[in-house]
Amino acid sequence: MILRETACRVFAGELNLSTLEKKGEEEKSPTYLITPLGTRINRVLVAGVLLEKQNIGSDEEPLWRARVEDVSGSYFVNVGRYQPEAAASMASLETPSFVAVIGKIRTYRPDETRTYVSLRPERIVRITAPVRHRLVLEAAQCTWKRLNNMRTALSMPEATADELAEKGMTKEEAEGVIEAAEFYGTPDSSRYLRLIQNSLRMLLPDKEIDLGLPEDVSDLPDEIDIEPKNDAADADKEDIVLGMLDELDRDGRGAPMDELIKKAESDGMTGTELEEITNSLMDKGLVYEPVLGRLKRI
């Protein structure tokens, strides 16, 4: 009996930085992609906004390429005739829409310096905003656990996998963090703290977030402290920007950014304020960039 690999919860911001591959030792064992935080990945479950899709095949033999975006970046999805259920779903999905994708990862290396990661879905389904929020929370929790596992491993540089397992990791987690530390070196913990923080901000936009940081990153308060803010005023500004997008989206292809900036400045909003507001709206899944230089409501 062949057991199916567990589908990992991982953000695009971690997955797309992964370049280390390792094949299992047993015959017909799967190949794993090891992330900078030490996760061995063969299958994933991810959630985000389906922003683009294109059939580069034919009606008889469709070959879909798509882009799904989460709070940290984009997943690139390829669906062909060998994934009939996913291909049928892709054909019926509209952009933009919230989706969940479960499937295997694939890597492509055009040369020795670049690695591109994509997903080959087993299933891709439309989901509601609450389901998306739950999956984002699960990914944040998994990322936090991996970050702490890596911290433990780095504090015990000579430890074996068995010794790390005594600290609460599984044997697989311990082996993964050792391999990742040897290959990637010490990860930029602030990058992953920002990723976690941004995901929680999306889920809890009206609350301050205390991440309970481990000691080795306690000297980075600027990465985890959220200044008290006037939520009502921020909501008003977001409504104003959303209204601008509606007004400037004359052809259905999104509002041109240069026109949005001019409109915002004429209404007394600085460029920095506009950038913060549009980033917040994107984090909340309310707007997206259909093409470079344009912003559109979802």
Salt bridges, closest charged atoms under 4 A:
GLU14 OE1 - ARG146 NH2 2.98
GLU21 OE1 - ARG109 NH1 2.60
GLU52 OE2 - ARG67 NH2 2.98
GLU61 OE2 - ARG81 NH1 3.35
GLU69 OE1 - ARG67 NH1 3.05
GLU85 OE2 - ARG123 NE 3.25
ASP111 OD2 - ARG114 NH2 2.74
GLU122 OE1 - ARG4 NH1 3.58
GLU122 OE1 - ARG43 NH2 2.72
GLU138 OE1 - ARG9 NE 3.08
GLU138 OE2 - ARG134 NH1 3.07
ASP162 OD1 - LYS171 NZ 3.49
GLU173 OE2 - LYS145 NZ 3.11
GLU175 OE1 - ARG40 NH1 3.29
GLU175 OE2 - LYS171 NZ 3.96
GLU179 OE2 - LYS22 NZ 2.39
GLU179 OE2 - ARG40 NH2 3.07
GLU223 OE2 - ARG194 NH1 3.29
GLU238 OE1 - LYS284 NZ 3.04
ASP246 OD2 - ARG297 NH1 2.81
GLU247 OE1 - LYS263 NZ 3.91
ASP249 OD2 - LYS296 NZ 2.85
ASP251 OD2 - ARG253 NE 3.10
ASP251 OD1 - ARG294 NH1 3.67
GLU259 OE1 - ARG250 NH1 2.78
GLU273 OE2 - LYS237 NZ 3.00
